Amino acid sequence: MAWLQLRIETTPKKAEQIGNIMSANGAQAVTFLDAKDSPQYEPKPGEIMLWPETIVVGLFDASDDMPQIIKNLGKARVLGANFKYRLEPLEDKDWEREWMDNFHPMQFGERLWICPSWRDVPDPDAVNVMLDPGLAFGTGTHETTALCLRWLDKQDLRGKVVIDFGCGSGILGIAALKLGAARVIGIDIDPQALQASQANADRNGVGEQIELYLPDAAPDIQGDYVLANILAATLRDLKPIIDSYCKLNGKLVMSGILDEQVSSITDLYQATYQLEDVAIDGDWTRVSGEKTNA
């Protein structure tokens, strides 16, 4: 089964109430995380202690109506209609455990490898991205990321400008740079994701070629390639914005789309893009194409 996790950063006073609201709206599980690596002390008997800045994480079935659930949460006084959140596919835990236990590099396509930084690369002549599992989404282990990496491996990115819309860990933008792109603009709503992207880019020697922005600060620019590994509801809601970043005859790749959501995405995008065959990996799919209409 495919899962989504909804992350909301808040205060200890509000965390439990937000968790209860998530549960009432269908969350299969709710957990609390430390947002700032703060120290925690032994609680008194019967006392529940949370961190000064707490992240509430709700686990939802990927087929749930998340736009409606977000609206429901926004009606709660503790959050309000304009609350900030991050919604993302949950990393495949079996693959992630295999990655951590065996510490092995992973190949995507013919040229591209994603390698843990503490391991020797299997092919020094390949395109190697050094990346460790971290807090921001995107290590190559999730099907949505893997689908995009395989697609990137087939592209001629030499000298191109790439927009990584929802950059997460920066894995797609960094891979694009290592494959020859001249410049990457990464955009994400989560400041922590921008920090992770910059750190990963620096580790891979491409830190000066990547520019990272929150949406409101992003430059008015069009790319030769637009990468959008987000979720179907966001791909639908933000189509005008995604379109604005892709130049005419540029290419767009999208993932985070469940099989039953493909038709709604292709129906929406086919008027603007000449779409390629849909690719499938597990429960998830990839939609890509060339922009043929402004």
Backbone as a ProteinNet text record, in pm:
[ID]
protein_1_A
[PRIMARY]
MAWLQLRIETTPKKAEQIGNIMSANGAQAVTFLDAKDSPQYEPKPGEIMLWPETIVVGLFDASDDMPQIIKNLGKARVLGANFKYRLEPLEDKDWEREWMDNFHPMQFGERLWICPSWRDVPDPDAVNVMLDPGLAFGTGTHETTALCLRWLDKQDLRGKVVIDFGCGSGILGIAALKLGAARVIGIDIDPQALQASQANADRNGVGEQIELYLPDAAPDIQGDYVLANILAATLRDLKPIIDSYCKLNGKLVMSGILDEQVSSITDLYQATYQLEDVAIDGDWTRVSGEKTNA
[TERTIARY]
84.3	0	88.2	47.4	120.2	68.9	162.1	128.5	177.9	111.8	155.5	175.2	272	285.6	266.2	187.4	157.2	232.7	319.7	405.2	365.6	341.1	306	395	469.1	554	473.4	481.7	397.5	465.3	386.9	436.2	382.6	447.5	398.7	253.4	215.5	80.2	-25.3	9.4	-87.7	-70.5	43.7	78.3	-24.3	-61	-153.4	-289.6	-334.6	-463.6	-459.3	-348.6	-334.6	-332.1	-261.4	-258.2	-396.7	-477	-613.7	-698.1	-677.7	-753	-712.4	-581.9	-536.7	-604.7	-606.4	-667.8	-815.3	-883.8	-1026	-1051.1	-947.3	-961	-896.2	-873.3	-833.2	-687.8	-607.2	-467.1	-458.1	-379.5	-363.5	-270.4	-182.4	-91.9	-47.8	-15.6	35.1	157.7	265.1	386.7	432.5	517.3	571.1	723	781.2	924.6	980.4	1108.4	1178	1217.9	1174.6	1203.1	1342.7	1403.8	1529.9	1638.1	1625.7	1725.6	1746.7	1635.1	1641.3	1657.9	1722.9	1735.5	1601.2	1584.1	1461.2	1499.4	1418.5	1449.8	1347.9	1380.3	1292.9	1161.8	1047.9	920.5	881.6	798.5	740.5	639.5	606.5	508.4	377.5	333.6	209.1	218.4	338	354	400.6	343.4	386.1	464.3	592.7	676.7	707.4	692.3	726.4	832.4	891.5	1000.7	947.8	1032.7	987.7	933.2	991.1	939.5	918.1	793.3	754.1	694.5	727.4	664.8	563.8	440.5	336.4	329.4	342	343.2	224.6	137.2	23.5	44.3	11.8	25.6	-110.6	-118.9	-244.7	-228.8	-337.5	-340.8	-327.9	-244.4	-219.4	-344.6	-445.9	-570.1	-668.1	-635.1	-722.3	-734.8	-845.3	-869.9	-796.1	-666.5	-584.8	-623.8	-661	-706.3	-822.9	-917.9	-1031	-985.9	-894.7	-843.7	-770.5	-690.5	-620.5	-722	-829.1	-933.6	-996.9	-1023.2	-1082.1	-990.4	-861.8	-766.6	-763	-773.7	-769.1	-887	-995.8	-1112.9	-1094.4	-994.9	-970.3	-903.9	-950.8	-898.8	-750.6	-705.8	-566.2	-470.4	-522.2	-438.9	-472.8	-597.6	-635.9	-619.4	-687	-694.8	-560.2	-469.3	-341.5	-224.2	-250.6	-142	-42	83.9	190.4	206.2	229	242.2	329.9	371.5	443.2	377.5	341.3	277.8	366.1	402.8	497.2	474.8	511.7	507.5	601.9	560.3	645.7	750.9	876.7	983.2	948.9	977.5	954	1045.9	990.5	1072	1154.3	1103.7	1183.9	1309.9	1296.6	1412.5	1505	1446.8	1530.3	1611.5	1549.9	1623.3	1733.1	1704.1	1805.2	1922.8	1892.4	1996.9	2085.2	2023.5	2100.6	2175.5	2113.5	2176.2	2291.5	2274.7	2375	2466.6	2431.1	2516.2	2557.2	2463.9	2503	2456.8	2538.3	2497.1	2382.5	2307.2	2194.2	2208.6	2183.5	2196.1	2059.5	2054.2	1930.8	1962.4	1911.7	1943.9	2082.4	2146.4	2275.7	2393.8	2378.2	2493.3	2492.1	2376.3	2358	2356.9	2435.5	2439.3	2414.1	2337.3	2323.5	2398.6	2496	2587.1	2589.8	2584.2	2609.1	2749.1	2763.5	2890.5	3003.3	2970.1	3074.9	3122.2	3066.5	3105.9	3183.2	3273.9	3341.6	3241.1	3254.7	3163.1	3199.9	3100.9	3130.2	3192.5	3162	3214.2	3258	3387.3	3434.4	3407.6	3388	3362.4	3214.1	3128.2	2984.6	2951.7	2826.3	2778.1	2733.8	2811.4	2788.7	2742	2626.3	2572.9	2588.7	2661.1	2683.4	2572.7	2492.4	2375.4	2344.3	2321.6	2285.5	2139.8	2071.6	1934.7	1931.1	1830.4	1821.8	1678.8	1659.4	1525.8	1442.1	1502.9	1427	1399	1280.9	1238.8	1325.4	1364.9	1435.3	1572.7	1583.6	1713.1	1730.8	1631.2	1635.3	1563.9	1530.8	1468.5	1318.7	1255.6	1112	1088.1	982.1	954.5	940.5	880.4	860.5	993.9	1089	1222.1	1295.5	1285.3	1352.2	1301.8	1172.5	1115.7	1175.4	1188.5	1244.8	1393.1	1467.1	1610.2	1634.3	1556	1572	1542	1443.4	1409.3	1522.9	1576.8	1686.6	1808	1834.5	1950.3	1946.6	1826.5	1811.4	1817	1820.5	1812.2	1950.7	1954.6	2076.1	2064.1	2123.7	2108.4	2223.2	2315.4	2434.9	2399.6	2443.1	2422.8	2281.9	2193	2052.6	2025.8	1915.1	1864.2	1749.9	1757.2	1660.8	1592.5	1460	1381.7	1340	1380.8	1342.8	1234.6	1108.6	993.1	950.6	978	959.5	1084.5	1198	1328.6	1361	1298.5	1324.8	1471.4	1534.2	1676.4	1767.9	1710.9	1791	1841.2	1799.9	1856.6	1838.3	1720.8	1697.8	1778.9	1780.3	1858.2	2007.3	2056.9	2199.1	2231.7	2143.5	2164.7	2168.6	2079.6	2077.9	2209.8	2263.5	2391.4	2504.9	2504.1	2609.1	2598	2476.9	2455	2480.6	2523.6	2564.2	2487.6	2379.3	2303.9	2393.4	2368.4	2450.7	2404.1	2274	2216.9	2088.8	2068.8	1946.3	1888	1757.9	1684.6	1593.1	1619.6	1538.7	1439.7	1314.1	1207	1137.3	1117.1	1047.9	983.4	873.2	803.2	868.1	958.9	1019	1162	1190.9	1328.3	1429.1	1386.9	1477.1	1517.1	1425.6	1458.1	1563.2	1552.7	1651.8	1789.6	1793.1	1920.3	1979.6	1894.7	1942.5	1992.3	1920	1960.7	2096.4	2117.2	2245.4	2359	2336.5	2439.9	2474.3	2373	2398	2467.1	2429.3	2495.6	2642.1	2669.1	2807.6	2888.9	2830	2899.4	2934.6	2853.9	2875.5	2951.8	3000.2	3080.8	3003.6	2871.6	2789.9	2714.4	2763.9	2693.8	2681.1	2775.8	2770.9	2678.7	2632.9	2545.8	2398.2	2369.1	2229.9	2185.2	2065.1	2004.6	1875.8	1854.8	1745.1	1656.3	1524.1	1430.1	1303.3	1246.4	1107	1021.1	898.1	817.6	802.6	779.9	756.6	881.1	999.4	1124.1	1185.2	1120.6	1176.8	1180.6	1284.7	1296.5	1196.4	1168.2	1081.5	1167.6	1169.3	1259.5	1191.5	1230.3	1182.1	1299.9	1277.1	1382.4	1363.2	1473.1	1466.1	1399.2	1415.2	1355.3	1290.7	1173.3	1107.7	1083.6	1129.4	1114.1	1014.7	909.8	806.4	771.5	852.7	827.5	752.7	621.8	541.2	421.8	299.7	182.6	76.6	-13.6	-110	-195.9	-242.1	-328.6	-254.9	-127.7	-48.8	-21.4	4	24.6	-98.8	-216.2	-339.5	-357.7	-342.4	-369.6	-270.5	-145.8	-40.3	2.1	-82.1	-45.5	-5.6	-79.5	-36.2	104.5	137.7	270.9	376.4	348.7	443.4	464	355.3	364.4	453	438.5	512.5	662.8	706.9	850.9	909.2	824.4	872.5	863.4	975.1	975.8	911.9	871	816	920.8	879.6	966.9	1057.1	1034.5	1102.3	1034.4	1096.4	1043.7	1004.4	897.1	843.4	835.3	880	860.8	791.8	688.6	609.5	597.3	604.9	576.5	503.8	489.5	403.1	258.2	237	103.7	68.3	-39.5	-86.5	-149.6	-154.8	-206.4	-347	-431.8	-570.1	-580.8	-471.6	-472.3	-415	-361.3	-291.2	-381.5	-503.2	-590.1	-623.3	-640.7	-673	-555.3	-432.7	-314.1	-292.3	-301.6	-279.8	-388.7	-512.1	-620.9	-593.5	-535.3	-510.4	-390.9	-285	-160.2	-147.9	-231.2	-211	-242	-317.3	-344	-220.6	-126.5	-7.7	118.6	119.2	239.4	211.8	309.7	308	360.9	270.7	306.4	370.2	465	529.9	450	490.9	426	444.1	339.8	345.6	432.5	517.2	601.6	546.3	559.3	501.6	609.2	607.1	694.4	614.8	574	490.8	356.5	320.4	192.5	200	321	342.4	373.3	346.3	366.1	441.5	490.4	560.2	493.7	468.2	412.9	514.5	548.2	647.4	609.2	666.2	637.2	705.2	686.8	745.2	637.8	666.1	569.3	554.9	436.7	411.9	320.9	255.2	168.1	198.2	202.4	229	107.3
-119.4	0	124.9	228.5	354.8	448.9	526.2	613	755	851.1	990.1	1030.9	1121.2	1176.5	1327.1	1375.8	1518.4	1569	1667.7	1720.8	1865.4	1894.6	2029.6	2066.1	2175.8	2222.1	2315.4	2291.9	2367.2	2375.5	2410.6	2419.4	2301.4	2269.1	2157.3	2176.6	2300.7	2327.3	2285.9	2297.6	2267.8	2127.9	2064.1	1941.6	1830.1	1802.3	1691.9	1719.5	1843.9	1877.7	1858.5	1900.9	1881.8	1733.3	1654.6	1510.3	1448.9	1495.5	1443.9	1480.4	1601.4	1643.7	1559.6	1530.8	1442.4	1306.4	1250	1118.1	1120.6	1228.2	1240.1	1252	1292.2	1306.4	1191.4	1080.6	959.5	919.3	990	950.5	812.4	725.1	589.5	586.4	684.4	697.1	841.7	885.1	1019.3	1009.2	1075.4	1076.7	1220.4	1240.4	1371.8	1366.4	1466	1471.6	1603.2	1601.6	1723	1801.4	1925.8	2006.3	2066.4	2080.6	2155.9	2082	1951.2	1874.3	1931.6	1959.1	2019.3	1912.1	1943.9	1845.8	1819.2	1696.9	1659.8	1594.3	1618.8	1570.2	1465.3	1392.7	1286.6	1346.4	1300.7	1357.5	1307.2	1382.8	1337.7	1226.6	1145.1	1037.6	1091.2	1031.1	1071.8	1193.6	1254.2	1376.6	1344.5	1411.5	1398.2	1523.1	1505	1619.9	1621.6	1736.8	1754.6	1863.5	1874.2	1967.7	2109.6	2211.1	2350.4	2375.3	2309	2316.3	2173.3	2137.6	1999.3	1984.5	1874.5	1840.2	1728.9	1751.6	1649.5	1583.1	1452.1	1378.4	1282.3	1299.4	1210.7	1120.5	993.4	894	869.4	891.3	877.3	781.2	712.2	632.1	726.3	689.2	777.3	802.6	718.3	738.6	831.6	875	966.4	1099.3	1166.9	1297.9	1404.2	1419.7	1508.8	1656.4	1706.6	1846.4	1873.6	1777.9	1796.1	1785.8	1693.5	1678.9	1805.6	1863.2	1988.9	2099.4	2105.6	2205.7	2183.9	2056.3	2024.6	2069.8	2044.1	2085	2237.2	2306.5	2451.6	2515.9	2440.9	2493.2	2492.1	2417.1	2410.4	2539.1	2591.9	2718.3	2708.3	2591.1	2573.8	2588.4	2570.5	2582.3	2706.1	2721.9	2833.1	2796.8	2869	2833.7	2838.6	2922.3	2941.2	2873.6	2763.3	2696.9	2635.7	2626.1	2572	2422.9	2349	2203.5	2151.3	2027.3	1957.3	1821.4	1790	1663.7	1591.4	1465.8	1395.5	1245.4	1173	1027	977.9	876.7	819.2	731.4	747.7	664.1	516.9	435.3	291.5	233.7	192.8	155.2	29.3	-62.7	-182.1	-144.5	-58.9	-13.8	69.9	155.1	242.6	160.4	58.5	-26.3	-101.9	-148	-218	-125.8	-0.8	99.5	116.4	136.3	162.3	38.7	-78.8	-201	-246.4	-234.3	-288.8	-182.5	-55.2	55.1	39	11.3	-14.4	97.5	132.2	229	172.8	262.3	222.8	287.1	209.2	258.1	290.5	402.3	444.5	470.8	389	402	347.1	404	352.4	424.6	554.9	634.5	673.3	680.6	750.8	654.8	689.2	615	711.5	665.5	736.1	653.5	716.1	641.5	701.6	616.5	667.4	726.1	836.4	908.2	830.5	732.1	657.5	533.6	510.6	393.7	434.4	347.8	369.4	355.1	437.9	428.6	306.1	233.8	112.6	140.3	256.9	290.5	436.5	463.4	602.6	682.3	613.4	682.3	711.5	662.6	687.5	826.3	865.1	988.8	952.9	991.9	950.7	1067.8	1050.8	1148.6	1089.5	1160	1114.1	1171.7	1084.2	1130.9	1031.9	1084	1000.1	1022.1	920.6	940.9	1051.4	1138	1250.9	1291.2	1411.1	1455.7	1496.5	1553.2	1599.1	1482.4	1482.6	1371.6	1362	1237.6	1212.9	1154.3	1021.5	954.8	859.7	849.2	752.5	624.5	604.2	479	475.9	590.5	590.9	583.4	512.3	489.6	618.7	721.9	846.9	910.5	908.6	963.1	877.4	745.8	654	673.6	692.2	714.3	838.6	945.5	1069.9	1056.1	985.7	966.9	886.9	783.5	704.4	789.9	876	965	1063.5	1123.6	1218.6	1154.1	1028.6	958.8	951.9	957.2	945.9	1081	1191.3	1324	1380.2	1466.1	1542.3	1677	1687.5	1805.3	1903.6	1878.5	1961.5	2107.7	2195.3	2338.6	2387.2	2300.8	2337.7	2401.6	2476.5	2532.9	2443.7	2402.4	2307.9	2370	2359.7	2402.5	2277.3	2268	2155.7	2206.4	2180.7	2236	2139	2176.5	2084.7	2001.7	2068.5	2003.6	1903.5	1914.4	1817.6	1814.6	1697.9	1682	1740.5	1776.4	1826.9	1719	1595.1	1483	1496.7	1541.3	1550.3	1662.7	1778	1889.8	1860.2	1795.2	1759.4	1658.2	1558.8	1461.7	1531.5	1630.1	1703.4	1776.3	1838.4	1908.1	1810.6	1697.9	1598.8	1539.1	1543.7	1494.5	1603.1	1721.8	1823.6	1952.4	1962.8	2087.9	2202	2321.6	2436.6	2505.3	2498.6	2574.5	2507.4	2501	2446.9	2548.4	2572.7	2654.9	2560.4	2545.7	2458.9	2541.1	2495.5	2567.1	2470.5	2512.4	2427.4	2515.3	2467	2542.6	2523.5	2427.3	2390.7	2444	2539.2	2589.3	2479.2	2377	2266.4	2192.4	2181.4	2117.2	2198.4	2329.8	2413.9	2397.6	2386.2	2364	2229.2	2125.8	1993.1	1992.4	2060.3	2065.8	2132.4	2243	2313.1	2227.4	2162.6	2077.9	1961.7	1899.9	1788.7	1835.7	1954.4	2008.3	2038.1	2096.6	2125.4	1995.9	1892.6	1763.7	1705.6	1738.7	1685.2	1781.2	1890.9	1983.8	2067.9	2080.4	2160.6	2270.5	2304.7	2402.5	2539	2576	2708.9	2712.6	2598.3	2593.3	2579.5	2566.2	2550.4	2673.5	2721.6	2835	2786.2	2820.7	2763.8	2874	2855.6	2961	2904	2978.7	2959.3	3011.8	2961.4	2999.6	3149.6	3225.1	3369.1	3444.6	3384.5	3452	3400.6	3303	3241.1	3341.6	3335.9	3430.8	3400.8	3501.6	3487.2	3434	3303.5	3241	3118.4	3085.2	2962.9	2869.7	2740.8	2642	2556	2496.3	2397.6	2269.3	2243.1	2125.6	2169.3	2112.3	2132.5	1996	1979.7	1855.2	1880.4	1800.4	1820	1686.1	1642	1517.7	1553.8	1579.7	1623.3	1528.1	1575.6	1489	1535.2	1442.9	1470.8	1592.8	1606.4	1720.7	1852.9	1856.7	1978.2	2001.4	1895.4	1908.3	1965	1930	1985.1	2131	2157	2291.6	2395.3	2354.5	2449.9	2441.3	2385.2	2372.9	2507.1	2616.4	2743.2	2785	2761.9	2798.2	2708	2577.4	2483	2516.5	2545.2	2583.6	2707	2802	2928.5	2909.2	2800.5	2775.1	2699.1	2644.8	2563.2	2643.6	2660.1	2735	2652.6	2718.1	2649.7	2553.4	2431.3	2321.8	2268.9	2317.4	2259.4	2130.8	2060.1	1931.2	1934.8	1863.2	1853.5	1707	1674.4	1540.4	1555.2	1473.3	1478.6	1338.8	1330.9	1204.5	1235	1132.3	1146.4	1123.7	1046.2	1023.8	875.8	845.5	707.5	665.4	535.5	482.8	535.1	539.4	583.5	734.6	807.7	953.3	995.8	901.1	934.3	1007	956	1014.2	1159.6	1193.2	1331.9	1424.7	1373.4	1453.8	1463.9	1353.1	1357.7	1438.9	1427.5	1506.9	1656	1693.2	1834.5	1888	1807.1	1855.9	1832.9	1747.6	1713.5	1829.1	1928.3	2043.7	2132.5	2121.3	2207.2	2130.8	1998.6	1917.8	1798.1	1764.4	1638.5	1532.1	1450	1359.3	1231	1180.9	1053.1	941.2	818.1	704.9	715.2	681.7	683.5	567.6	594.2	490.7	456.2	329.7	280.7	211.2	235.3	164.6	142	19.4	-10.2	58.4	132.5	204.4	340.3	381.5	518.3	525.3	642.7	660.4	789.7	798.6	918	963.9	1094.7	1156	1260.7	1258.1	1352.4	1392.9	1502.8	1546.1	1676.7	1719	1842.4	1947.8	2070.5	2178.7	2227	2213.3	2249.6	2371.3	2411.7	2528.5	2619.2	2746.4	2842.2	2857.7
0	0	0	-72.1	-77.4	31	88.5	200.4	175.6	241.1	243.4	388.6	411.1	544.8	540.4	633.3	648	769.6	747.7	854.2	884.4	1010.8	1054.8	1172.6	1161.6	1271.4	1361.3	1492	1584.1	1720.4	1822.3	1959.5	2040.4	2153.2	2234.5	2280.1	2303.7	2351.7	2248.9	2121.4	2015.8	1956.2	1981.3	1908.3	1927.4	2051.3	2075.3	2013.4	2019.7	1960.4	1809	1746.1	1601.5	1568.1	1649.7	1628	1635.6	1731.6	1744	1622.5	1570	1452	1330.9	1317.1	1209.2	1219.2	1340.6	1359.8	1323.4	1360.9	1329.7	1180.1	1103.8	959.1	882.5	951.7	881.1	892.1	971.3	985.6	1048.3	987.1	1038.9	1160	1169.1	1283.4	1292.7	1414.3	1438.2	1528.2	1488.2	1569.5	1588.9	1691.5	1723.2	1712.3	1642.5	1621.1	1671.4	1707.8	1748.3	1623.8	1613.4	1494.4	1495.9	1613.5	1622.4	1701.1	1719.7	1793	1932.8	2000.6	2133.4	2240.5	2353.6	2461.3	2525.6	2576.1	2644.1	2775.8	2876.7	3010.3	3053.4	3156.8	3206.6	3255.5	3200.9	3244.7	3384	3449.2	3575	3547	3646.3	3625.2	3569.3	3458.4	3395.5	3307.9	3297.3	3219.6	3077.8	2977.8	2839	2802.6	2775.4	2741.8	2593.4	2530.1	2390.2	2378.9	2260	2239.2	2220.9	2243.2	2223.6	2083.9	1983.5	1846.6	1800.2	1780.8	1756	1617	1550.8	1423.6	1447.6	1406.3	1412.4	1275.1	1272.8	1147	1145	1046.8	1029.2	908.8	924	817	753.4	620.4	548.6	431.1	398.9	277	157.2	59.8	-55.1	-138.4	-123.8	-199	-126.8	-5.5	67.6	-7	14.6	-46.8	34.6	7	88.6	75.4	-43.3	-47.1	48	55.3	145.8	291.2	319.2	455.8	498.5	407.2	439	469	389.7	415.1	552.2	585.2	715.4	828.9	814.6	917.9	931.3	816.7	817.8	888.3	905.3	974.9	1126.8	1173.4	1317.2	1366	1475.1	1527	1559.8	1601.5	1641	1523	1400.8	1280.7	1198.4	1160.1	1073.8	927.6	840.7	699.2	628.1	672.8	602.1	672.3	742.8	814.8	716.1	759.1	675.4	702.6	597	610	497.8	511.5	404.3	385.9	262.1	229.1	129.4	159	72.5	80	-26.5	-18.9	89.2	160.9	264.4	199.2	241.6	188.3	209.5	110.2	117.9	224.9	337.3	452	428.1	345.8	317.9	241.3	140.5	63	148.9	230.9	312.4	411.9	471.5	565	492.3	371.5	292.4	262.7	227.8	201.2	325	441.6	561.9	610	598.6	648.5	560.6	431.5	339.1	280	294.4	249.1	103.3	16.2	-121.9	-214.6	-313.2	-414.9	-499	-562.5	-645.7	-782.6	-886.9	-1023.8	-1082	-1156.3	-1221.7	-1367.8	-1455.8	-1597	-1626.4	-1727.1	-1771.3	-1707.7	-1679.5	-1636.5	-1489.4	-1430	-1302.9	-1184.3	-1082.1	-956.2	-841.4	-740.7	-614	-510.5	-443.1	-356.5	-216.2	-111.6	23.4	31.1	101.7	100.3	165.7	249.1	319.7	243.2	122.7	44.4	-80	-124.3	-251.2	-364.8	-467.5	-581	-664.5	-717.1	-793.6	-928.7	-987.9	-1120.1	-1118.9	-1099.9	-1093.5	-1220.3	-1332.3	-1458.8	-1481.6	-1392.9	-1405.3	-1350.2	-1361.7	-1300	-1158.5	-1059.6	-921.7	-837	-775.3	-680.6	-541.4	-454.4	-318	-230.6	-171.5	-96.6	14.2	134.6	248.5	284.5	337.5	384.4	488.8	477.9	570	594.1	650.7	687.5	568.4	465.8	349.9	256.5	196.2	111.4	-13.6	-46.3	-171.2	-152.5	-149.6	-144	-260.6	-347	-455.6	-421.6	-294	-255	-285.4	-293.6	-322.1	-471.4	-509.9	-652	-731.1	-669.6	-743.3	-781.2	-687.2	-715.2	-816.6	-799.5	-892.4	-1034.9	-1051.7	-1185.1	-1250.1	-1172.3	-1226.9	-1257.4	-1172.2	-1195.5	-1323.7	-1346.8	-1470.1	-1592.7	-1581.5	-1693.4	-1718.2	-1612.2	-1626.5	-1692.6	-1659	-1713.3	-1866	-1923.7	-2069.2	-2140.9	-2064.4	-2125.6	-2157.1	-2258	-2288.7	-2218.3	-2100.7	-2016.2	-2030	-2119.5	-2130.2	-2156.7	-2064.3	-2078.7	-2051.3	-2002.4	-1985.3	-1848.6	-1844	-1719.5	-1671.5	-1544.3	-1488.3	-1367.8	-1363.1	-1247.1	-1170.4	-1044	-958.3	-863.4	-901.3	-831.3	-720.5	-595.1	-483.4	-466.3	-441.6	-456	-346.1	-227.6	-121.9	-84	-98.4	-65.4	-171.5	-287.1	-398	-491.2	-469	-543.3	-694.1	-739.1	-883.7	-945.9	-880.6	-933.5	-935.3	-830.1	-824.2	-932.8	-950.7	-1058	-1193.8	-1214.4	-1340.9	-1363.2	-1258.1	-1270.4	-1300.9	-1235.1	-1259.1	-1399.9	-1455.2	-1591.3	-1696.3	-1653.6	-1749	-1749.9	-1672.2	-1668.7	-1621.7	-1674.1	-1638.9	-1511.3	-1485.3	-1374.2	-1327.6	-1196.9	-1138.5	-1042.6	-1054.7	-959.1	-882.5	-752.9	-667.6	-587.5	-582.6	-513.4	-418.7	-294.4	-197.9	-91.8	-35.4	69	205.4	217.8	345.4	354	443.2	455.5	485.7	558.7	589.7	463	367.1	240.7	164.7	169.1	101	164.2	297.1	365.2	325.9	321.2	283.6	139.6	50.8	-89.4	-105.2	-33.6	-44.7	10.4	124.7	183.6	90.1	29.6	-61.8	-189	-238.2	-357.5	-328.7	-211.7	-174.3	-166.9	-108.5	-95.2	-232.1	-331.7	-465.6	-556.8	-501.7	-580.3	-678.9	-661.1	-753.3	-679	-559.4	-477	-539.8	-624.5	-687.2	-807.6	-853.2	-971.3	-935.3	-806.8	-765.6	-688.4	-719.2	-650.3	-587	-460.8	-384.7	-328.2	-343	-305.8	-244.7	-151.5	-115.1	-229.7	-245.8	-362.7	-384	-278.2	-293.9	-339.1	-318.6	-353.6	-482.9	-546.1	-666.7	-781.9	-864.8	-976.3	-1087.6	-1165.8	-1282.2	-1397.3	-1414.3	-1510.4	-1570.2	-1692.4	-1755.6	-1779.6	-1756.3	-1771.5	-1895.4	-1938.9	-2046.2	-1997.1	-1867.4	-1803.8	-1673.3	-1644.6	-1515.9	-1453.4	-1329.4	-1255.6	-1143.1	-1134.3	-1032.3	-970.1	-875.6	-803.5	-676.2	-691.8	-578.3	-565.2	-568.3	-557.5	-656.4	-691	-796.8	-767.5	-644.2	-611.9	-633.5	-596.5	-616.7	-764.2	-837.8	-981.9	-1050.8	-1001	-1057.4	-1016	-886.1	-834.3	-885.6	-904.9	-939.6	-1086.3	-1170.8	-1312.2	-1374.6	-1353	-1414.6	-1371	-1245.7	-1196.7	-1258.4	-1262.1	-1322.4	-1469.7	-1540.2	-1681.8	-1699.9	-1608.4	-1623.5	-1614.3	-1551.4	-1537.2	-1656.5	-1743.1	-1855	-1984.7	-2052.8	-2177.6	-2290.1	-2394.9	-2510.5	-2566.3	-2594.2	-2638.3	-2525.9	-2403.4	-2288.1	-2246.3	-2153.5	-2109.7	-1962.7	-1932.2	-1796.4	-1756.2	-1634.8	-1580.1	-1445.2	-1422.4	-1299.8	-1240.7	-1108.2	-1041.6	-911.3	-824.7	-709	-746.9	-852.9	-909.1	-896.9	-827.2	-818.6	-950.8	-973.1	-1099.9	-1129.4	-1026	-1048.7	-1069.5	-1049.8	-1068.3	-1202.8	-1278.7	-1402.6	-1501.1	-1522.7	-1625.9	-1594.9	-1465.6	-1430.9	-1461.5	-1448	-1477.9	-1629	-1699.4	-1844.2	-1914.2	-1867.9	-1927	-1910.7	-1797	-1769.1	-1847.4	-1860	-1917.6	-2068.4	-2126	-2266.5	-2361.8	-2315.9	-2401.7	-2417.6	-2324.9	-2325	-2362.4	-2338.7	-2358.1	-2448.7	-2531.8	-2605.7	-2511.4	-2457.8	-2350.7	-2402.2	-2325.5	-2353.9	-2287.8	-2312.9	-2247.6	-2096.2	-2023	-1876.9	-1828.9	-1729.9	-1669.3	-1531.6	-1493.1	-1367.8	-1285.8	-1154.8	-1061.6	-933.7	-909.9	-794	-804.1	-699.4	-697.1	-765.7	-806.6	-850.8	-999.9	-1057.9	-1202	-1230.1	-1354.4	-1402.8	-1530.1	-1539.2	-1659.7	-1707.2	-1835.1	-1887.8	-2029.1	-2075.4	-2210.6	-2245.5	-2370.4	-2421.9	-2435.9	-2392.9	-2399.4	-2543.4	-2598.3	-2736.2	-2751.5	-2642.7	-2646.1	-2528.2	-2552	-2444.6	-2355.4
[MASK]
++++++++++++++++++++++++++++++++++++++++++++++++++++++++++++++++++++++++++++++++++++++++++++++++++++++++++++++++++++++++++++++++++++++++++++++++++++++++++++++++++++++++++++++++++++++++++++++++++++++++++++++++++++++++++++++++++++++++++++++++++++++++++++++++++++++++++++++++++++++++++++++++++++++

